[in-house]
Amino acid sequence: MEMNVLQRLEDYAQRVSRGILSVDKIQFQKAFDVLCDVYLNGNKEVFVCGNGGSLTMSDHFHCDHGKGTHFDAKMKPRIQPLTNGSILTAIANDIGYDEVFSFQLCFKAKSDDILVAISASGNSPNIIRAITKAKELGMTVIAFVGFDGGKAKDLADVCLWVREDNYGIIEDCHQSFMHILAQSIRMTYNCNQEIKL
């Protein structure tokens, strides 16, 4: 039976809540630990990538985890979104869209850096190439995925997997994970007692 807009509101809210709570808690703790380590270590960098809505979330990750953890917790996070339009289109045009993230890692990343890869399906070819390249370089990979987890679920070192089959709900859960991680890091390492969340 087709839902009306108010029924859909209720259903959507419940599914987002279930999706958030479906994440493996051990994996979530690992993501927190990895990010804390890299933000406390000024020599390590975090590279972030995604397609479509997940690309904008990678930029949002840069904002919340960059400005937020430095402003309140006095960390020095070095976060690089792999999403600049000019370099993305240059690589896509000259080499191929599947290489837009992996090619950048070749000349920007080093061993012990981190890749945060965001893909609802977990199967986007450019995300899989980026993860594969990151592993070749000795990087640690945190993947945000949904549906059945795709190939990324098995390739990543840490996987934040939302057990859902709706793109919007998966993306909303991923965004919530990013906020929860950023706020938890800020509260754990904050230099001020009062932080506006």
N, C-alpha and C positions, 0 to 999 in steps of 0.2 A: 504494500500500500504506500502510495506517495505521501511524504510528510509535508505539512505546511511549514511556513518559515519559523514559527515558534517551536514546533516539534523538532525541526532540524537544529535549532539553537540548543535545545536540551540534549538532543542526541550527540551533537558535536562536542558540547562541553564534557559530557560523560566519556566520550571516546578519547578526547585529549587527555583527560585525567588518567584513564586506563593506559593510554600510550606512554605517558610520562613514567608511570609506575611499572611499566613492562620492562624497562631497561635493567640489565643485569647489574646488581649493586656492586659486585666485585669489580666489574669493568668500569663503573662510574667512579669508584674510589681510585682506581688506577689512573684514569684520566685526570683526576684532581692532583694526584701525586706527581704525575709526569709534568703537568703544567706548572705546579709550584716549583718543581726543580728547575725548569728552564727559565722561569721568571726570576728566580733568585740567582741564576747563573748568567752574568752579563755576556758570556761568550757564546751562548746558544741562541738560535733563532727559531721562530715558529713561522712556517709558511702555511697559508690557508687558501683553499680553492673550492670551487663548486660551480655548477651550471645553473642558469636561469635564476629561480628564486633562491637557490642555494648559493649562487654567486653573491647576491645581495646580503645573504646571511654571513658569508665569509668576510664581507666588508664590515658588517655589524659586529662580528667577532673581534675584528681589528680595533674597533672603537671601544667596546666594553672591556675587553681584556687589556688593551693598551692604555688608554686614558684612565680607566677605572682602577686598575691595580697600581699604576704609578701615582695617581693623585692621592689615594687614600692609604695605600700600603707601602708607598715609597719603593716599590720594586722598579726594575728597569726592563720591562718586557720588550723584546725585539721581535715584532710581529710584521710579517710582510705578506699582504694579500697578493696572490698571483693573478690579479684581475684587472690590471691596467689595460684600458681599451686599445691603446696604440700598439702595445707589444702583443696583446692577444690577437689582434687582427693581422699584424705583420707575420706572426708565426703561422696563423691559420692560412693566410694567403700563400706564403712561401714554402711552408713545410707540410701543414695539414692540421685540421682542427683537433685531431686526436693527440697532438703533441703540444698543445698550447700551455699546459702546465709542466709536463715532464721536461720539455726543452729548457724552461726557465730554471728548473732545479739543477740542471747540468752546470750552469754558470753562476748560480747564486748560493746553492746549499752546500753543506759539508757534513761529514760524519758527526753524529750526536745532535744534529738539529732535529726539529720535529716537523712533521707534516700533518695538518688537520685537513682531512678530505671529507667534503659534505656531498652526499648523493642519496636521494630518497630510494632509488632503485638499487644502488650499490653496484651498478653494472655499466655506468657511462664509460665509454672507451677512454676518454681523456683522463678520467679519474683513476681508472685501473692502470693506465700507463704511468700516471704520476705516482701512484702507490708503489708500483713495480720499480720505478726509477729511484724512489726514496729508499726502498729496501736495498737496492744495489749500492747506494751511497752510504749505507750504514745508519740511516735515519730511523727514528721511531715514528710510527704512523698511528694516529687516532682517527678512526672513521666514524662518521655519523650516517647511519643508514636506516632504511625502513623495509617494508614488504618482507621478503624472505632473506634479506641481508645481502643478496647478490654475491658477486665474487669478492667484493671489498671486505665482507664479513670475515672471510677466511684468510685474506692477505694481511689485514691490519694487525698491529700489535695490541691495540685497544679498540674495542668496537662498542659504540653506543647505538644499540639496535632497538628501534621502535617497532613493536609487533603490531603493525597496522597496515591497511591497504588503501588508504586515502592520502593522496599527496599533500593536501592542505593540512591535515592532522599531523602527518609525519613532520612537515616543515615547522609547524607550531611547536611540536615537542622538541625538535632540534633547537629551536630558538630558546625554549625554556631551559634546556640543558646548558646552553651557553650562559644564560643569565645566572642560573644556579651556581655554576662553576665560578664565574667571575665574582659573584657576591660572596661565595664561601671563601675564596682566596682573599678577597678584600677584608673580610671579617677576621680571618685567621691571622693575617699579617698587618692589620691596620695600625697606624700610629696615633689615631684619634679614637676616642671612646664612642663618639656619636657619628654614625655614617648614615646618610640618607639613602635608603634602598628603593 
